[in-house]
Amino acid sequence: MSVYPSDIDQPTRNFALLCHAAGLTGCFLPWIGHLGGPLTVWLCTRNKDPFIDEHGREALNFQISMLVYSLFPCLLFALTNTGLFLIPFVLALFYVLNVVGILAASSYVRAGKSFVFPYIFRLLR
């Protein structure tokens, strides 16, 4: 977790915020939008500022982790045939957690602070 001065300019904050908020494109394009939105924004803006690069990596790591965390129980339920009716509830739970995580990260970015999601895979460093 890095510490940045609170005087980060507004365009930098906006791009970092967009890295997190782009995960909400998964509401319209499930599975693809959650990863594609943050990845597109991060690849286009990561060289502009280290603050944007850090938040873009964090947003992607979060979305990858949410994908893995939601797929594992669904695969387990599908393979055992005992919990097929639970799959929509599991997906809904992770969908809500995803939105809450995006909103929490966005509020920190608006304030110019660094945000680190707990319990996620750090694939992009």
Summary of the structure (lengths in Angstrom):
residues: 125
radius of gyration: 15.5
end to end distance: 11.5
largest distance: 54.2
contacts: 368
relative contact order: 0.18
helix: 72%
strand: 0%
